[in-house]
Structures are given as structure tokens and as C-alpha cells.
Amino acid sequence: MAAPTQGTREFNPEVRGKIRFSDEALQTIEALMKRYPEGKHKSALLPVLHVAQAEADGWLSAEVMDYVAELMKISSIEVFEVASFYSMYNLKPVGKCVLEVCRTSSCWTRGAEDIVDYIGKKLNIREGETTPDGMFTLKTVECLGSCGSAPMLQCGAEYHENLTENRVDALLDRLRTEGKRKSYTDLDFQNTK
């Protein structure tokens, strides 16, 4: 009998059985869920998925989403529906630094297309690809709400605005020097405890 399928590949129960988040992540998830009344804790799913993605090397496999569903006592499909809808969740492996360039009208008219092209040439990748060293992934995303400082990109929790080729060069150099994964949870989540 074939394994049940979730998303675009087969679900692996053996992999699923080995998944466990750190105690800190579990405490954060519990605190996020407690923000909502009993029976409404599903409202915490977006920030919980950020924690899960940070714990799971930057992406959400079917097994990780199933684990989140178990933690939140909701169905796996509910988690998958949310994770597959929003561009900030990655359903396949990505680089340590995901460069999400805004592609909506304000950014595009102020040069975002040129920034995407420049980053692609500089890193020798196309949109949706990851550098061979696993450091950078290039994505375009819908509005990130920084229209007045276009063009811009987000990497983890950081906004990088008024981009030029020089600013992109400095950013890439800094990220490569730091060499660490950037995550949405790089924000201060202390207020959840």
C-alpha cells in the first residue's frame, strides 16, 4: 500500500516520527496559541508556521506541517492550505537567506525588475532558484507594504529599502559574511512569553 500523499511528494511517516522542535520553540508556540480563546487557537497558525519554518531549516515539509497540525490540534490540510497560500512560507528547501523582492506596482515602477535582474546576474541564479552553496534564494513576492521606499526586498525579518546596485552589493556581502540563516523569527518574540 502506498504512503498517503500530501502536497507534491509522498508523506514519510518515518521522517514524521523523528520531528521534534526545540523546547524554546514549543514554549513559543504554546504562548502564541494562548493569545486566543479556547477553540480559537487556530488563529495563531501564521506565527506558529514562522516558528516551525525556523526550526525546520527554512522550509515546511509535509511532515513538519503534520507535526504543526498535531501541536495545534487541527487537521494537516488546514496547515497545508495556509502554508501554500502565503509566499512567506517555503514548501521546498531554500537558501539561508531568502531574498524576497517586492514586485507590485510601486516597486516595479521604481526599478524592482532591474534589482531582480541584478541579483540574478550577481548570484548566477534565476527567480525561484538557490545558489549552489545554499546561501541565497531569489523570490519575487506581492506587496510588502513599503511603497514609499521602493524598490525593496525582505530577508528574514529585515526590510531593505531604496535599493540600488550598490546597496544590494553591500547587503549580499554582509549576509555572506554573517553566514547564518535569516528567519521571520529574528524578530523579538519575547513578548509571547
C-alpha positions in Angstrom: 0.0 0.0 0.0 1.4 3.4 -1.0 2.1 6.0 1.7 -0.5 8.8 1.9 0.4 11.9 -0.2 0.4 15.5 1.0 1.5 18.4 -1.2 3.7 17.3 -4.1 5.5 14.3 -2.7 4.9 11.3 -0.6 4.4 11.7 3.1 7.1 9.8 5.0 5.8 8.6 8.4 9.3 7.6 9.5 10.6 11.1 8.9 7.5 12.5 10.7 8.2 10.3 13.7 11.6 11.9 14.2 10.4 15.6 14.1 10.6 17.5 17.4 11.0 21.2 17.9 13.3 22.7 20.5 11.9 23.3 23.9 12.1 27.1 23.3 10.1 26.8 20.0 7.5 24.6 21.8 7.2 27.2 24.6 6.8 30.0 22.0 4.1 28.0 20.1 2.2 27.4 23.3 2.4 31.1 24.2 1.2 32.1 20.7 -1.7 29.8 21.0 -2.6 31.1 24.5 -3.2 34.5 23.0 -6.5 33.2 21.7 -9.6 31.9 23.5 -10.2 28.1 23.8 -11.3 26.8 20.4 -9.8 29.7 18.5 -6.1 28.8 18.8 -6.0 28.2 15.1 -5.7 32.0 14.8 -2.1 31.5 15.9 -1.3 29.5 12.8 0.6 32.2 10.9 3.2 33.0 13.6 3.4 29.3 14.6 4.3 28.4 11.0 7.1 31.1 11.2 8.5 29.3 14.3 8.1 25.9 12.5 9.9 27.1 9.4 12.8 28.5 11.5 13.1 25.2 13.3 12.9 23.2 10.1 15.9 24.6 8.2 13.8 27.3 6.5 11.1 25.3 4.9 7.9 23.4 5.7 7.8 19.7 4.6 4.6 17.7 4.7 6.0 16.0 7.8 6.7 19.4 9.5 3.2 20.6 8.6 1.7 17.4 10.0 3.6 18.0 13.3 2.3 21.5 13.5 -1.2 20.2 13.0 -0.7 17.8 15.8 0.6 20.5 18.1 -2.3 22.8 17.3 -4.9 20.0 17.3 -6.1 20.9 13.8 -6.1 18.9 10.6 -3.0 18.7 8.4 -4.9 20.0 5.4 -5.7 23.2 7.4 -2.0 23.8 7.9 -1.1 23.0 4.2 -3.8 25.3 2.9 -2.4 28.3 4.9 1.3 27.4 4.2 0.7 27.0 0.5 -1.3 30.3 0.2 1.3 32.7 1.6 4.6 33.5 -0.1 6.5 33.8 3.2 6.3 30.0 3.7 8.6 27.8 1.7 7.4 24.3 0.7 10.7 23.2 -0.7 14.3 23.7 0.6 15.7 27.2 0.3 18.9 29.0 0.9 19.9 30.5 4.3 18.9 33.9 3.0 15.7 34.2 1.0 15.7 37.5 -0.9 12.0 38.3 -1.4 11.9 41.2 -3.8 8.5 43.1 -3.9 7.1 43.0 -7.4 4.0 45.1 -7.1 3.4 48.4 -8.9 5.2 50.8 -6.7 8.4 48.8 -6.5 8.2 47.7 -10.2 7.8 51.3 -11.4 10.8 52.3 -9.3 13.1 49.6 -10.5 12.4 46.3 -8.8 12.7 44.4 -12.1 16.2 45.8 -12.5 17.0 44.8 -8.9 15.7 41.2 -9.6 17.8 41.0 -12.8 20.9 42.4 -11.0 20.6 40.0 -8.1 20.1 37.1 -10.5 23.2 38.0 -12.5 25.3 38.7 -9.4 24.4 35.3 -7.9 24.0 33.5 -11.2 20.5 32.3 -10.4 17.0 33.0 -11.6 13.9 33.7 -9.7 12.9 30.7 -7.6 16.5 29.3 -7.6 19.1 28.8 -4.9 22.8 29.4 -5.2 24.9 26.2 -5.3 26.4 27.0 -1.9 22.9 27.1 -0.4 23.3 30.7 0.8 20.7 32.6 -1.3 17.3 32.0 -2.8 15.7 34.7 -5.0 12.0 35.1 -4.9 9.5 37.8 -6.0 6.5 38.4 -3.8 3.4 40.6 -3.6 3.3 43.9 -1.8 5.4 44.1 1.4 3.9 47.4 2.4 6.9 49.7 1.9 5.7 51.5 -1.2 7.3 54.9 -0.2 10.7 53.3 -0.1 10.6 51.3 -3.2 12.3 49.2 -4.6 12.7 47.0 -1.6 13.2 43.4 -0.5 12.8 41.4 2.7 15.2 38.9 4.0 14.0 37.2 7.1 12.6 39.9 9.4 14.6 42.7 7.8 13.4 45.2 5.2 16.0 46.6 2.8 14.6 49.7 1.1 15.5 52.2 -1.6 17.6 49.6 -3.2 20.4 50.3 -5.7 23.0 48.0 -7.1 25.5 49.3 -4.5 23.1 48.7 -1.7 22.4 45.2 -3.0 26.2 44.5 -3.2 26.6 45.7 0.4 23.7 43.6 1.6 24.9 40.4 -0.1 28.4 40.9 1.2 27.1 41.4 4.8 24.7 38.3 4.6 27.5 36.2 3.2 29.9 37.3 5.9 27.4 36.6 8.6 26.7 33.2 7.0 23.6 32.4 9.1 20.0 31.6 8.3 17.7 34.6 8.3 14.2 34.0 9.6 11.0 35.8 10.3 11.5 34.8 13.9 14.6 37.0 14.0 12.1 39.5 15.4 11.9 39.7 19.2 9.4 37.1 20.2 9.9 37.8 23.9 6.5 39.4 24.2 5.0 35.9 23.6 6.3 34.5 26.9 
